């Protein structure tokens, strides 16, 4: 496997290709460093990343447990922005994050960061290797941890399935609509 995506002990992200099989110019590596302390919402406003009005709106969405997607180009500050927004998560809430490579740095006492891992050996019939932990595995486990907030990290391909599974999961106090004999029924989930 000539590709590596990993985290260094200081939290920096490492991406490497170490063969000419995949790069005609030879091996390469990139290290992305992150701040030790995540930027606060105040700092995001000072950098003119976001207006006070937009932060107030996002705070309301977070307090009311709305789904939020942060979208942008490579190196545009998505992770820094998300780390800043995490300051709005109530202190008593349980937060679970799910990432391929750990980038988030959430200053929250009740945060459970989950990170995928590659398996070993030959792939089985469903395409996974022994010991492999996927984003979906982590999402499924996160529901057993009874989170108030689930944060799914980078989503660029098939892992979007995990994102939308997480977004569509119901809390215990929500209502669903069911058609019965062509009539809509409202059922409270308990």
C-alpha positions as MATLAB code, in Angstrom:
seq = 'XXXXXXXXXXXXXXXXXXXXXXXXXXXXXXXXXXXXXXXXXXXXXXXXXXXXXXXXXXXXXXXXXXXXXXXXXXXXXXXXXXXXXXXXXXXXXXXXXXXXXXXXXXXXXXXXXXXXXXXXXXXXXXXXXXXXXXXXXXXXXXXXXXXXXXXXXXXXXXXXXXXXXXXXXXXXXXXXXXXXXXXXXXXXXX';
ca = [
       0.000    0.000    0.000;
       2.023    2.975   -1.230;
      -0.329    5.618    0.238;
      -0.303    6.802    3.832;
      -2.753    9.087    5.592;
      -1.910    9.433    9.279;
      -1.601   11.727   12.264;
       1.712   12.596   13.909;
       2.048   12.630   17.724;
       1.638   16.439   17.814;
      -1.686   16.160   15.916;
      -0.329   17.247   12.527;
      -1.745   15.383    9.541;
       0.623   13.406    7.320;
      -0.061   12.310    3.752;
       2.617   10.373    1.909;
       3.139    8.397   -1.274;
       6.334    6.403   -1.196;
       6.794    4.769   -4.560;
       7.095    5.695   -8.214;
       4.165    3.370   -8.991;
       1.670    6.127   -8.240;
       3.748    9.243   -8.854;
       6.073    9.523  -11.816;
       8.093   12.126   -9.868;
       8.768    9.734   -6.994;
       7.878    9.725   -3.319;
       6.240   12.750   -1.721;
       4.799   13.802    1.609;
       2.741   16.642    2.990;
       2.375   17.660    6.608;
      -0.552   19.846    7.653;
      -0.150   21.472   11.029;
      -2.961   22.612   13.280;
      -3.056   25.071   16.155;
      -2.738   23.516   19.602;
      -5.721   25.503   20.859;
      -8.732   25.673   18.521;
      -9.877   29.102   17.437;
     -12.774   30.414   19.479;
     -15.857   32.007   17.900;
     -14.458   35.403   18.985;
     -11.215   34.727   17.124;
     -13.183   33.648   14.033;
     -14.975   37.014   14.141;
     -11.678   38.895   14.633;
     -10.242   37.178   11.544;
     -13.429   38.187    9.675;
     -14.110   34.538    8.907;
     -17.720   34.917   10.023;
     -20.006   37.753   11.078;
     -21.456   38.011   14.595;
     -24.947   37.581   13.110;
     -23.990   34.358   11.342;
     -22.355   33.010   14.499;
     -25.505   33.816   16.488;
     -27.582   31.960   13.900;
     -25.258   28.933   13.952;
     -25.301   28.957   17.757;
     -29.095   28.706   17.688;
     -28.911   25.836   15.195;
     -26.389   23.969   17.355;
     -28.388   24.478   20.549;
     -31.466   23.117   18.774;
     -29.508   20.119   17.414;
     -29.934   20.976   13.739;
     -27.849   19.260   11.074;
     -25.073   21.465    9.714;
     -22.707   20.815    6.803;
     -19.476   22.777    6.443;
     -18.330   22.771    2.838;
     -15.270   24.342    1.235;
     -12.118   23.800   -0.752;
      -8.889   22.218    0.448;
      -7.202   24.347    3.097;
     -10.119   26.803    3.283;
     -10.545   26.494    7.074;
     -13.396   23.978    7.380;
     -11.817   22.136   10.324;
     -10.840   25.360   12.098;
     -14.379   26.664   11.627;
     -15.908   23.435   12.946;
     -13.603   23.472   15.975;
     -14.777   27.042   16.657;
     -18.459   26.127   16.308;
     -17.986   23.249   18.761;
     -17.643   25.858   21.525;
     -21.433   26.312   21.185;
     -22.164   22.691   22.107;
     -23.623   22.673   25.631;
     -21.111   21.539   28.289;
     -23.325   18.665   29.509;
     -23.756   17.227   25.995;
     -22.042   14.024   24.890;
     -20.147   14.524   21.625;
     -18.883   11.747   19.335;
     -16.688   12.533   16.341;
     -15.949   10.142   13.489;
     -12.944   10.741   11.223;
     -10.611    8.895    8.871;
      -7.645   10.775   10.293;
      -8.060   12.762   13.469;
      -8.068   16.491   12.756;
     -10.676   17.841   15.139;
      -9.573   19.343   18.436;
     -12.723   19.936   20.411;
     -12.308   21.403   23.891;
     -15.232   19.537   25.374;
     -15.074   17.395   28.493;
     -17.468   14.728   27.212;
     -15.977   14.212   23.726;
     -15.351   10.726   22.325;
     -13.170   10.965   19.194;
     -13.437    7.949   16.878;
     -10.893    7.224   14.144;
     -11.023    4.559   11.433;
      -8.254    2.044   10.919;
      -7.160   -0.138    8.050;
      -7.359   -3.890    8.282;
      -4.758   -6.474    7.370;
      -4.658   -9.394    4.971;
      -6.856  -10.201    2.004;
     -10.275   -8.570    1.618;
     -13.264  -10.751    2.450;
     -16.460  -11.137    0.408;
     -17.797   -7.713    1.456;
     -14.508   -5.973    0.636;
     -13.168   -5.415    4.160;
      -9.988   -6.728    5.739;
      -9.514   -8.355    9.124;
      -9.593   -5.763   11.903;
     -10.735   -2.913    9.656;
     -12.870   -0.232   11.334;
     -14.843    1.895    8.865;
     -16.690    5.182    9.255;
     -19.945    3.238    9.237;
     -18.685    0.930   12.019;
     -17.877    3.993   14.105;
     -21.255    5.579   13.364;
     -23.107    2.419   14.399;
     -21.086    2.254   17.624;
     -21.648    5.944   18.313;
     -25.400    5.363   18.651;
     -24.700    2.837   21.394;
     -22.762    5.571   23.210;
     -25.929    7.717   23.355;
     -24.456   10.908   21.872;
     -26.201   14.258   21.857;
     -24.043   15.378   18.916;
     -22.319   13.316   16.211;
     -19.672   15.008   14.078;
     -18.632   13.215   10.889;
     -15.282   14.429    9.526;
     -14.214   14.616    5.893;
     -16.765   13.242    3.481;
     -15.584   12.987   -0.109;
     -17.027    9.813   -1.571;
     -18.819    6.675   -0.485;
     -18.533    7.791    3.136;
     -21.324   10.307    2.404;
     -23.584    7.350    3.161;
     -22.345    7.527    6.768;
     -23.025   11.251    6.948;
     -26.608   10.919    5.761;
     -27.231    7.878    7.979;
     -26.146    9.983   10.941;
     -28.252   12.958    9.870;
     -31.365   10.849    9.417;
     -31.134    9.059   12.761;
     -34.031    9.843   15.035;
     -33.846   11.038   18.602;
     -36.227    9.493   21.110;
     -38.568   12.469   21.299;
     -39.124   12.945   17.570;
     -42.242   12.201   15.609;
     -42.378   10.307   12.348;
     -45.102   10.165    9.733;
     -46.402    6.821    8.532;
     -48.999    6.129    5.851;
     -51.605    3.611    6.989;
     -54.545    2.872    4.702;
     -53.495    5.925    2.676;
     -53.915    8.183    5.726;
     -50.975    9.917    7.393;
     -50.391    9.044   11.038;
     -48.083   10.939   13.373;
     -46.257    8.559   15.740;
     -44.090    9.709   18.642;
     -40.875    7.664   19.003;
     -40.275    6.581   22.616;
];
